[in-house]
Amino acid sequence: MAKDEYIFAVARVKAMENELLKKQDIDSLISATNMDAVQRILVDKGLIQNETEMNNFVEVQNNKLWSFISELTQDKGVFVTIKLKNDFHNAKVAIKSEYMGQDNENLYEQDSIISYKEIETAVKTKTFSNLPAFIAPYVEKAYEIIFKTNDPQLSDSILDKGQLFAMNEFAQNNGSDVLIDYAKTQATIADIKIAVRGAKTKKDQSFFDNALSGVSEFNLNQLSNIASQGEDSLYSFLENSGYTETVDLLKDDFLRFETWADNKIMEDIEKQKYVFTTISPIIAYILARQNEIKNVNIIIASKKNGINEEDIRKMVTKSYV
C-alpha cells in the first residue's frame, strides 16, 4: 500500500476503534444476571442481532472482522503472521482425526491461509509436500511422531514450534515492527509455558530441545538445560531474566499467567493508536478486535456454565480502548 492509501485505511480503522468494547462494557457483560441480559448488551453495542449470532459469536465476529479488513486492502500477505495459527490448529485436528479414526470437521478453523480441506487431504494421503513450505515439514513430522510414539502431546509440540517459527519468519520478512514484536512476544510466552509445564512433569532436556521455539527472547539451549533441572532452577532463571511478576503468577495460578500474557500483547500494541502512515495500526486493530472477540466468548461460555463473576474476571483481559 502507498502512503496515502495507509492514511485512508488507518482513518477508517480509527473510526472503527471507537466501536470496540470499553472496560465498562466488559464489566456490564460480566455483571449481567442472565443470558438474556448478555444478549441485550451485545445487541445494543451492535455486535449481534439475535441469539443465533450470540451462540455463534466467534465465527460471526471473525467474518465481520476480515470482511472489513478486505475492504481496506487486498494485500493479504501482511496478515499471514496473524492468521497462520489457524493453519497449524487445522493440522492438529487433521492429524488427530486420522490417528483416532474420527471425523472432527466441526473443529476446523475456516479463517486460515490455506483451506483446511487441503491440509486434511495431505494428511489422509500422506502427500505432505503438496502443502506450502511454511507448514509442510511440521505436518509430516507431527504425523510421523503421533503414529510412532502414540503421544499426541509430543505431536502437538512439533506443530506449536513450527507455528512460532513461521510467525517469526513472516514477521521478519514483512518488516512491520508491530508484527515482529507480536511474533517475538508470542514465542516468549509459549516458551515460558512449555518450560514450566515440562519442568513440573520432570521432562528431560531432549523434550525441551524439541519443544521450545528457538525464536523467543531466550536462548534455546540455555532455557532447555535450565528447565530440565526442575521448577526451582527455572523460576530462578525467569526472575533473573526480568520475569519476577510472571513467576509469582505461575506459582499462584496458571490462569492468571494466561491473562497476563494476553494483557502484555494489548500493552505492546497500544502505542499504535498514534501512528497513521504505516500498516501497524491496522494490525493493532486486528489484534485488539480478536482480543475483544475472545473476551466476549469467554463471558458467554462462562455465563452459560454458571461460572461466578470473580472467576470470569480472572480470565478476561484488558481492552484496547
N, C-alpha and C positions, 0 to 999 in steps of 0.2 A: 504494500500500500504506500502511496505517496504521502508526503507530509500533510497536504491539505485534506486528503481522504481520512487520515488519522484524526485530524481535528474535528471533522464532521462526525465520524464514528464515535469518538470519545464524548462529544457533546450529547449524543443520543444515550450513551451509557450513563453519563452523569445524571440525565433526566430519569433514567430507569433506577438509578441508585436510590432516588427519593422514595421509590415504591417498595424497597426492601423493608422487611420487618425490623422494627427497632426493639430495644430492650424491653420497653413497656408492653409491646405487642406479644413478645415471647412470654413475659410474665403473666399476661392475661390468659394466654393459652394454657400455661401450666396451672393457673388458678381456676380454670374453667371447671364447673362442678360435674359436667357430664359431656357425652359426645355431641349432643345437640348444641351445647354452648360452644364447643370447639368448632363445630361446623359453621355456626353463625359468625364467629370471629373471622374465619377463613374466607367466608363469602363476603363479609363486609370489607375485608382487605383486598378483595378482587383476585384472590389466589385460586378459588374454586367456584363452581356454580351449583354443585349439588353433592349429595352423599356419595354417588358413584365416583366422582372425581376425588373426593377425600379418601375413599378406600383404595384408590389407585394413585395416591398423591405423588410418589416418586416418578412414576412413568409420565404422568400428565405434566408435571413441572419441568422435568428434563426435556420433554418435547418442546415446551414453550421456550425454555432457555436456548436450546440450539437452533430453534426456528428464528429467534431474534438475532442470534449471532450470525446466522447465514444471511440475514438482511444487511448486516454491516460489512461483511467481506466474504468472498468466495475462496479466499486463501486458507484452506483447511489445515495446511501444513503447520501453521504456528500453534495449533491446538492439539497436536498429536501428543505432546508431553502430558497433557491433562487427561486425554481420552483413552490412552492405551492401557490404563489399568483395567478397563473393561475387557480388553482382548485377553489379557492374562487371566482374568477371572473366568472368562469363557473357556479358556484352555483347561483350567482346573475342572470345570464342570464336564467338559467333553471326556477328559481322561478318566475321571472317577466314574462317569456313566458307563464307559466301555469296560472298566475294571470290574464294576459291580453288576454289569449286565442290566442296567436300568435306563429308562427314558426320563431324563430330567430337563426337558426342553423349557419348562416354565422357569428354570433357574438362570437361563442365559440373559445377559445384558444386551439390549438392542443397540444402544448408542456406543458403537465401537468403531475402531479404524477399519477393520475388516469384518465381513459377515461372520456371525457365529457358525453358520452353516459351512463356511469354508474351513473353519477350524475343526468342526465336528467330522467333516468328510475326511480331512487329513488324518485325524486320529483313527477313524474307523478303517481306513485303507492303508494306514502307515505310510502315507505319501507326504511326509513332513517337509520335504524340500519344496513342495508347492506353496508353502506359506512364506510370507515376507521374511527377510533375513533378520529383522529385529526380534522375531519370536520363534522362528523355526527350530533352532538348535535347542532351545529351552524346552519346547514341547516334546521334542524327540527324547531328550534326556529324562524329563519328568515321566514320560510314558514308560521308558525302559526301567526306571527305578521302581515304580509302583508295582510292576509285574514281577520284577526280580526280588524285591525286598518285602513286598506286601505292606509297605509303610507309606500311607497317604500323606502323612505329615512331612516326610522327607521329600516326597514328590512335590508337594506344595512349595517347600522351601526353595526348590530349584526355580520354580516359576516366579516366586517372590523376588529372588535375586535377579532374575532376568528382567523383570519389570523395572526394578530400580536402576539397573544398568542402562536399559533402553531409555528411561526417562531422562537420565543424566546426559546420555549421548544426544538425544533430540534437543534438549535444552541448550547444550553447548553449541550445537550446530545452528540453532536459531539465533543465539546471541542475546536474547532478552534477559536482562538482569533478574526480573521477577521470576521467570521460568527457571533460571539457573539456581536461584535461591530456593525456590519451591522444591525442585528436584533434590537439592542437597539436604534440605530440611527433612523431606520425606525419607531419604535414605538414612539419615542420622537417627530419626525416631524409630525406624524399622530395625536398625542395628541394635539400638538400646533394648527394644522389645525382645529380639531374638537372643541377645546376650543374657538378659535377666531370666527369661523362661528357660533357656538352656542351662544356666547356672543352677537354677532351682531344681532342675531334674538331673543335675550332675552329668551333662553331656560331655563327651571328650573333645579334644581340640579338632579332630577331623570333622566333627559335626559343624563346629563354628567356621572352619575353613570353607566348608561347602555352602553354609547358610548365609553368612554375613555378606553384605553387598559389595564391599570394596570401593564404594564411591561416596561414602559418607565422610564426615569430618574426622573420623577416627581411622588410624592406621589398622588395616585388616589383621595383619599378623600380631600386632600388639594386643588388640582387643580380643582376638581369638585365644591367645595364650592366657590372658588375664581371666577371661570368662570361664575357661576350663579349670581354673584354680578354685572356683566357687563364688558364692554370693558376696562374702565379706571383701574379697580382693576386688571384685567387680565394682561394688559400691564405693570403695575407697578410690578406685581409678576414676569413676564418674565424678565424684566430689572434687578431686584434684583437676578435673577437666572442666570445671565450672558448672557442674550439674548438681549442686547440693540440693536445690529445691526439688529437682527431679527425683533424686534418691529418696527424699522424705516422702514424696508421693508414692513412689514404687513400694516402699516399705509399708505405707499406710493402706493404700487402696489402689489397685492397678487401674480401676475405672477412672479414678481422679487423674492418673497419669495420661490416660487416653484423652480426657477432656483438655488437660494442659497442652497436649500435643496439637490438638485442633486449634486451641486458642493461640498458640505460637504462630501458626500459619496465618491466622487472621491478623495478628500484630505485625507480621512481616510485610503484609501487603497494604497496610493502612496508608503508608506514605504515597501510594499510587493515586490516592484521591486528588493529589495536587499536580499530577502530570497530565499533559494534554496533547503531546505531539509524538507519542510512541504507541506501540501495541500494548504496553504494560497495563494501563488502566482497564483495558478490555479483558485481559487475562485475570486481573484482580477482581473484576466484576463477576466473571465466571466462577472463580473460587468462592467468592462471597455468596453468590446465589446457590451454589452447591452446598455450602455450609448451612444456609437457610433451609434448603430442602431437607437436609439431614436432620436438622434440629426439629422441624415440624413433624417429620416422620417419626422421630423418637417420641415426641409428645403424643401423637396419635396412637402409636402402638402401646405406649405406657398407659394411657387413659383406658384403652380397651382392655388392658390386662390388670387394671386396678392398682397400679404402682403409685405410691404416695408422692406428694409434691416434692418433698425433700430429696428423695432418690432421683426424681426426674431432673431436678436442678443440677445434680452431680453429673448427669450425662449431657446436658445441653451446654453448648459453647457460646462464646460472646458473639454479638452481632457486629457486622461491618459498619453499620451506621448508628 
